[in-house]
Amino acid sequence: MSSWGIYLTSIISFWGKGGVGKTTCAASTAVKLASNGLKTLLVSSDPMPSLSDILELSSSNTLQDLPLHVLELSEDKVIEMWKREYGDEVYQVISAFLPVDKSIIDYVAGAPGIADEFCLAYVMKLQREGAYDYIVWDTAPAGGTLKLLKLEEQLYKHLIEATKLYLTVKSVLKKIMRREEADPLKILESWRKLAEETLAMLSSNSFKAHIVTIPEWLSIVQTERLVKELTAFKVNIGKLIVNQVALDDQARKAMHQKYLSMLKEKLGFLEIIAIPVQRYELRGLNNLLKFSMCLADVIPF
């Protein structure tokens, strides 16, 4: 981070429901950035990541001759990382009020949305470290991502209430202080600050959320809902990418044009990029670089 508080690492993220081409767009963008000599981290938080397959990686997570590193965050991996990062703090806070043992850490780690919540904070941590020029993030399918954002808001409110509650139990606080244990109040405050900073990251100029969809009715309905949610949380939305648009089959072409018109009517305040169905398989470095030409308005140069 520079002395002016501006992050030197930019985040380009791709959002949408499963099966619309988020991973392809993310991989293609990352390969193009790296091919131009920019240090790039490609992250997937999809519960069933497929970056290795698309990039045709073997055992290494670094592509030869390219400054590109690949990180696939499966749900199990994220939970283990969360436990290492926050497990002890969770135990210290809960045990200040309830007679629990450390098995409570596993219980909390398995709560719905914990993995999603941690991914946001982890991406922000990677951004702050400044080791890369760009972080390209293939997010979880839209349902999980929306849950993640809602949890951020709820977490903020609950932390404030938890802090107020804590202030009412001064006798517990004194006992903890005499044992020279960590101050749960300080931990709660650090969590509140983390939630606040994570939300601020999503609306910053260093973060861009591109939305990927396909020209089908259900996908359009879900996309409209996603845009509303992201807007409500002041996420910095970039382009609306409509993938797999038919150009040849006349019947499908007419239907897809109808859905494109519908998107323009409903979400015309966003710049829409229509990407036609490709005639080649979207995997391997060469084809991903070729596909990046379709994302010229997304890739920042």
ABEGO torsion letter per residue (X at the ends): XBAAGBBABBBBBBBEBBGAGAAAAAAAAAAAAAAAGBBBBBBBABABBAAAAAAGBBABABBBGBBBBBBBBBAAAAAAAAAAAAAAAAAAAAAAABBBBAAAAAAAAABBGAAAAAAAAAAAAAAAAGABABBBBBBBBAAAAAAAAAAAAAAAAAAAAAAAAAAABAAAAAAAAAAGBBBAAAAAAAAAAAAAAAAAAAABAABBBBBBBBBBAAAAAAAAAAAAAAAAAGBBBBBBBBBGBBAABAAAAAAAAAAAAAAAAAAAABBBBBBBBBABBBBEAAAAAAAAAAAAAABBX
